Amino acid sequence: MYPAALLTLLLALTASAAAQAQKPSAPLLPSYQENEQAIVWVSGPARPGDSVVVTGAFSATPKRIRIARLGSSGTAWQKAVDQSTEIVSAESADSEAISFVIPAKESDGVYAIRIEDDGGARLYARVNLPEIEWITGLPSSQNLTRPDAQVLPGAAPEGGTLRIFGRCFGEDPVVVMSSASAKPVPLKIVQHGRWSISAALPAPLRAGTYGISVQAQKGQAETGGNSVNVKVYPYQPAKPRILNVRSCGAIGDGKADDTKAIQSCLNQGGVLTPYAVLQFPAGKYRISAPLVIPRHVYLAGTSAQEVSIVAGGAKTPLRWISGDSYFGLSNMTVVAEDPKQMIGSSETDDSSATGHVVLDHVIVQANASAQVTGVPLLTLKADQARELVAIGRQKRNTVDLSGPDIRILSTTIRSNAYSLSLYRVKGGILANDAIYNGRYGYYALGNCENLIIEDNRFSGTEPMTSGGAYFSTPGGGVSQNIYTAENTYDHLPANDGEAVTTDGPNGAYFGRLASASGVHLVLAGDPNWNKQDWRNASVAIIGGRGAGQYRLIQSFTGRKIGLEGPFDISPDSSSIITVVATQRHLIFQGNRITDTGNGIGLYGTAYESVIAENTLSRAGGIYLHAAKYGGIQPNLFIQVLDNRLVRRGSFKQGLSGVWINDLEVIQIQCFPPALTLGLVVRGNSLSTEAAVRLQNPGSGAHGVIIEQNQCANPKTQITVQATNSSIVVRR
């Protein structure tokens, strides 16, 4: 199921060398007339004294910025800034980006800005405007583990909770729910921060579609951002049908083979409605052949300490426990000494035939065979890569799940192969779990969307353990809307020692356009579609007219591409584009990373993502990597804010004997022809040997702000290669 994950890993091993080998050849900056100017993206959050970067299309005429704080008068925001006398000069500018500083005398809030010049330009935008990127609905806390509940993107049960993700939610946000038939009403906020909000839905609430928006200030509509629709559906907990495995003949003494008895009970449960719970009294249940779980059947023990299923037999099946969809396990331990896959769901691309899996308070213990992992500890990297290939080809993914509504809660997975493999998950939550990777261990999330990953531990148990990656590939084409917060990553030293990284989306085309009209593009050359499905991959303009924009692909054939929507700034034959799988809307907040190599890495394509408030100790740091990497892959609109790099040194160096060149860094690598545009690195705390480094050969970076980073020696700890007129470094 995961040849792409394997390719991802191998690409990761050679990415740095490949990037360094490229010859810088940045495209020429486009030029725009006064009437062609437009704004694409505005950075934020930003406070008084902070810089703001605005990307888009700008003429060469010198710019000034008129600014007004909103929320006090209730005046329409464009009128408020028109009447303002507060004007600041552009801090930096080129045709793709402009930056300015919010006056220190202002107070926190949402600001209206007008970019103007003597040529008559008047471009309006708002700074710190709350922006919702995605919403996932959760059932109430008491229903979260129920088999008949669901976790879905853009939908929520009545009486449930909305998890709202985005940026600029401010200090005292208001969540407003509106519909065509009722007045807007505020929702009760349970928790909030700059990047996420939890809001409770009222009960009772009529099922239907509602618009959800966030205001920075109560009653001030001009401080409200975009509205996102959420479908509210009725939910009443159903009463399950109960079976007991002992009534089907299971013994549970650790000696008898209970395979046939358990499977018989599962088959009986498969015909019961609305769903069946198969209860396991305390005991050790030995199986020698796979268990297949019918739809709407759930296995439940008394506790993981009292109930275990122990798998082992003359032959190792592909999966020991599997179902296509609507199944789960709770309060039990599952053990196998030689598994290929311990627990798995259907692999079909049909979302109606997969997913809806619950693992709650489960312990999974799995060890790949010595034939795969029995190599010397201090092996060469080539040997290590070969062993990883073997594990990947044999699909040794201990927990291997796909589809919508995946819930893994208070669960422990121990594996010396791939501990956790999620593919095309659309809506799910991983919370309070412990994921332990052993020798040649790894975890992978491919083409996943609308995932909440919080309060988990990802840890290595041996010196050659790897971390994991989020990745996207054609045939799904998108990895997006993933909230990774308050997790612990530790003792993950092997390969690049990556705790968590995006990795390796392939490319189908790099070059110019023959023509562009609305949502229709015609490429100037032949793409390499490679008989794959590139829908939801992205077309990013990285040079020439319209640079710094991207759109998702809706259709493709030959040289023709249909987009999800037109570009704000229409490209033309001067535009240089790249077609790559999409990785966007990734939030990494408040994670603790210790004794790893690379801590958080955005390798390859990354759009509209945030790395904030993480603490890294004895770790490689934070890496942003725009380069040729399976395709020409840009970084657009990334913010690295308020992270702490607190201690130099690496677990990897001490135990595996492999040197990490770049310890404790925030490293931005911009290798043309890839583009880095709209980057803010602010408020990070650096230990005495930590650093911020911008590698920018050929000026592949534009619209970059590096400021207010705390360190002992800014001149040596903050370095920039090949600056240009839109890069600001405030040491």
CORCORFEN-V68858 format. One record per backbone hydrogen bond with DSSP energy under -0.5 kcal/mol. NH is the residue of the N-H (numbers start at 0). CO is the residue of the C=O. E is the energy in kcal/mol with one decimal. If there is no record, write none. Layout:
nh;co;e
NH;CO;E
NH;CO;E
//
This chain:
nh;co;e
5;1;-1.5
6;2;-2.2
7;3;-2.6
8;4;-2.1
9;5;-2.2
10;6;-2.7
11;7;-2.1
12;8;-1.4
13;9;-0.8
13;10;-0.9
14;10;-0.9
17;13;-2.2
18;14;-2.4
19;15;-2.3
20;16;-1.4
21;18;-1.4
23;21;-0.6
35;32;-1.7
36;33;-1.1
37;56;-1.8
39;54;-3.2
40;54;-1.2
42;52;-2.4
48;101;-2.7
49;46;-2.7
51;99;-2.9
53;97;-3.5
54;40;-2.7
55;95;-2.1
56;37;-2.7
57;94;-1.8
63;115;-2.3
64;87;-3.5
65;63;-0.5
65;113;-2.6
66;85;-2.5
67;111;-2.2
69;109;-3.3
79;75;-2.5
80;76;-1.8
81;77;-1.9
82;78;-1.8
83;80;-0.6
86;84;-0.7
87;64;-2.9
89;62;-1.4
90;98;-3.1
91;98;-1.2
92;724;-1.5
93;96;-2.2
97;53;-2.7
98;91;-2.2
99;51;-1.8
101;49;-2.6
105;102;-1.7
110;126;-1.9
111;67;-3.3
112;124;-3.0
113;65;-2.3
114;122;-3.0
115;63;-2.6
115;113;-0.6
116;120;-0.9
119;116;-1.6
122;114;-2.4
124;112;-1.8
126;110;-2.9
129;222;-0.6
130;166;-2.3
132;130;-0.5
132;164;-3.1
133;164;-1.7
135;162;-2.4
136;151;-2.1
136;154;-0.8
137;160;-3.1
142;139;-1.6
143;139;-0.9
143;140;-0.5
145;142;-1.6
148;145;-1.5
151;136;-0.9
153;134;-2.9
154;151;-1.0
155;230;-2.5
157;232;-2.1
158;201;-0.7
159;156;-2.3
160;137;-2.9
161;198;-3.3
162;135;-2.8
162;160;-0.6
163;161;-0.7
163;196;-3.3
164;133;-2.6
165;194;-2.1
166;130;-1.9
168;193;-1.4
173;214;-2.4
175;173;-0.6
175;212;-2.8
176;184;-3.1
177;210;-2.4
178;181;-1.0
181;178;-0.6
184;176;-2.7
186;174;-2.6
187;199;-0.7
189;187;-0.6
189;197;-3.0
190;197;-1.4
192;195;-2.4
196;163;-2.4
197;190;-3.1
198;161;-2.4
198;196;-0.5
199;187;-2.7
200;159;-2.7
207;231;-1.9
209;229;-2.8
210;177;-2.9
211;227;-2.3
212;175;-2.1
214;173;-3.0
215;222;-1.6
219;216;-1.9
220;218;-0.8
222;219;-2.2
223;220;-1.9
224;213;-2.2
225;129;-0.6
227;211;-2.6
229;209;-2.8
230;153;-2.5
231;207;-3.3
231;229;-0.6
232;155;-2.1
232;230;-0.5
239;237;-0.7
240;274;-2.7
242;276;-2.6
244;278;-2.4
246;243;-1.1
247;243;-0.7
247;244;-0.7
248;245;-1.5
249;244;-2.3
253;283;-2.2
257;255;-0.8
257;285;-2.8
261;257;-2.6
262;258;-2.6
263;259;-2.3
264;260;-2.0
265;261;-2.5
266;262;-2.5
267;263;-2.0
268;264;-2.2
269;265;-1.5
270;267;-1.2
271;268;-1.5
275;295;-2.6
276;240;-2.8
277;275;-0.5
277;297;-3.3
278;242;-3.2
278;276;-0.8
279;299;-2.6
280;278;-0.6
282;305;-2.2
283;251;-1.9
284;282;-0.5
284;307;-3.3
285;255;-0.7
285;283;-0.7
286;309;-2.5
290;319;-3.4
292;290;-0.5
292;321;-3.5
293;291;-0.6
295;325;-2.5
296;293;-0.9
296;325;-1.0
297;275;-2.2
298;327;-2.7
299;277;-2.6
300;329;-2.6
301;279;-0.6
302;330;-0.7
305;302;-0.5
306;302;-1.9
307;282;-2.0
308;332;-2.8
309;284;-2.4
309;307;-0.5
310;308;-0.6
310;334;-3.4
311;286;-1.9
316;314;-0.7
319;340;-1.8
320;341;-1.6
321;290;-2.1
322;343;-1.4
325;354;-2.0
326;355;-1.2
327;296;-0.8
328;357;-2.1
329;298;-1.6
330;359;-2.0
331;360;-0.9
332;306;-2.2
333;362;-3.2
334;308;-2.8
335;364;-2.0
336;310;-0.7
338;366;-0.6
339;316;-0.6
340;317;-0.6
341;397;-1.3
342;397;-2.4
343;320;-2.1
344;399;-2.0
345;322;-0.5
345;323;-1.0
350;348;-0.8
352;349;-2.0
353;350;-0.8
354;323;-0.6
355;403;-3.4
356;404;-1.4
357;326;-1.5
358;406;-2.9
359;328;-2.3
360;408;-2.4
362;331;-2.1
363;361;-0.5
363;411;-3.3
364;333;-2.8
364;362;-0.5
365;363;-0.5
365;413;-2.6
366;335;-1.2
371;368;-1.4
372;368;-2.1
373;369;-2.4
374;372;-2.2
378;375;-0.7
378;376;-1.3
383;379;-2.3
384;380;-2.8
385;381;-2.1
386;382;-2.2
387;383;-2.1
388;384;-2.1
389;385;-2.1
390;386;-2.2
391;387;-2.5
392;388;-2.8
393;389;-1.8
394;391;-1.4
395;390;-2.0
396;394;-2.0
397;395;-0.7
397;417;-3.2
398;418;-1.3
399;342;-2.8
400;420;-2.0
402;422;-0.9
402;423;-0.6
404;425;-0.7
404;426;-0.7
405;426;-1.6
406;356;-2.7
406;404;-0.5
407;428;-2.5
408;358;-3.2
408;406;-0.5
409;430;-2.4
411;361;-2.9
412;433;-2.7
413;363;-3.1
414;435;-2.1
415;365;-0.7
417;395;-2.2
418;416;-0.8
418;441;-1.8
419;441;-0.7
420;398;-2.8
421;443;-2.5
422;400;-2.0
423;445;-2.8
425;402;-0.8
426;424;-0.5
426;448;-2.3
427;449;-1.5
428;405;-2.3
429;451;-3.0
430;407;-1.9
431;453;-1.2
433;410;-2.5
434;456;-3.6
435;412;-3.4
435;433;-0.6
436;434;-0.6
436;458;-2.8
437;414;-3.0
439;463;-1.0
440;437;-2.7
441;416;-1.0
442;466;-1.1
443;419;-2.4
444;468;-2.4
445;421;-3.0
446;470;-2.9
448;424;-3.3
449;479;-1.0
450;480;-1.7
451;427;-1.8
452;450;-0.5
452;482;-3.3
453;429;-2.3
453;451;-0.5
454;484;-1.5
456;432;-2.2
457;487;-3.2
458;434;-2.9
458;456;-0.5
459;489;-1.6
460;436;-2.4
464;461;-1.6
465;440;-1.0
467;497;-0.6
468;442;-1.6
469;500;-2.9
470;444;-2.7
471;502;-0.6
474;532;-3.6
475;532;-0.6
476;472;-3.0
478;581;-2.4
479;447;-1.9
480;583;-1.0
481;584;-1.5
482;450;-2.7
483;481;-0.6
483;586;-3.3
484;452;-2.3
484;482;-0.6
485;588;-1.9
487;455;-2.7
488;591;-3.0
489;457;-2.1
490;593;-1.2
491;594;-1.4
493;464;-3.3
496;493;-3.3
498;597;-2.5
499;598;-1.6
500;467;-0.8
501;600;-2.4
502;469;-1.4
506;629;-2.2
507;578;-2.5
508;578;-1.0
510;576;-2.2
512;574;-0.8
513;521;-3.3
514;521;-1.7
516;519;-2.9
519;516;-2.4
520;518;-0.5
520;560;-2.5
521;514;-2.5
522;558;-2.6
523;511;-2.3
527;507;-3.0
528;526;-0.7
531;528;-1.9
533;531;-0.8
535;552;-3.0
536;533;-1.6
537;579;-3.4
538;550;-3.0
539;537;-0.6
539;577;-2.6
540;548;-2.7
541;539;-0.7
541;575;-2.5
542;575;-1.1
543;27;-1.0
546;543;-1.6
547;540;-3.0
548;540;-0.7
548;545;-0.5
550;538;-1.8
552;536;-3.0
553;561;-3.3
554;561;-1.8
556;559;-2.4
559;556;-2.6
560;520;-2.3
561;554;-2.8
562;518;-2.4
563;551;-2.1
566;517;-0.5
569;567;-0.6
574;571;-1.8
575;542;-2.9
576;510;-3.3
576;574;-0.5
577;539;-2.1
578;508;-2.7
579;537;-1.9
579;577;-0.6
580;505;-1.5
581;476;-3.1
583;478;-1.9
584;606;-1.5
586;481;-2.4
586;584;-0.5
587;585;-0.5
587;609;-2.6
588;483;-2.4
588;586;-0.6
589;611;-1.8
591;486;-3.0
592;590;-0.5
592;614;-3.0
593;488;-2.8
594;616;-1.6
595;617;-1.1
596;491;-1.0
596;496;-2.0
597;495;-2.1
598;620;-1.8
599;620;-1.7
600;499;-1.7
601;622;-3.2
602;501;-1.0
602;600;-0.8
603;601;-0.6
603;624;-2.1
605;633;-1.8
606;582;-1.9
607;635;-2.1
608;636;-1.0
609;585;-2.5
610;638;-2.7
611;587;-2.8
612;640;-2.1
614;590;-2.7
615;643;-3.3
616;592;-2.9
617;646;-2.5
618;646;-0.6
619;596;-5.7
620;596;-0.7
621;664;-2.7
622;599;-2.5
623;666;-2.8
624;601;-2.7
625;623;-0.5
625;668;-2.9
626;624;-0.6
626;632;-0.8
628;626;-0.8
628;630;-3.3
632;626;-2.5
632;630;-0.8
633;631;-0.5
634;674;-2.3
635;605;-2.6
636;676;-2.8
637;677;-1.5
638;608;-1.9
639;679;-3.4
640;610;-2.0
640;638;-0.6
641;681;-2.2
643;613;-2.9
644;684;-2.9
645;615;-2.3
645;643;-0.7
646;615;-0.6
650;617;-0.7
653;649;-1.7
654;650;-2.1
655;651;-1.6
656;651;-0.8
656;652;-0.6
657;651;-0.9
660;658;-0.6
662;660;-0.7
663;618;-1.8
664;619;-1.9
665;690;-2.4
666;621;-2.8
666;664;-0.6
667;665;-0.6
667;692;-3.2
668;623;-3.3
668;666;-0.6
669;667;-0.6
669;694;-2.8
670;625;-2.8
670;668;-0.6
671;669;-0.8
671;696;-0.8
673;670;-1.6
675;699;-2.4
676;634;-2.1
677;701;-1.4
678;702;-1.9
679;637;-2.0
680;704;-3.1
681;639;-2.1
681;679;-0.5
682;706;-1.3
684;642;-2.9
685;683;-0.5
685;709;-3.2
686;644;-1.7
689;686;-1.3
690;663;-1.7
691;716;-3.0
692;665;-2.5
693;718;-2.2
694;667;-3.2
694;692;-0.7
695;693;-0.7
698;695;-1.8
699;669;-0.5
701;675;-2.5
703;725;-1.5
704;678;-2.8
705;727;-2.7
706;680;-2.1
707;729;-1.0
709;683;-2.0
709;707;-0.5
715;712;-0.9
716;712;-2.5
717;713;-1.8
718;691;-2.5
718;716;-0.5
720;693;-2.7
726;723;-1.7
727;703;-2.9
727;725;-0.5
729;705;-3.1
729;727;-0.5
730;728;-0.7
//
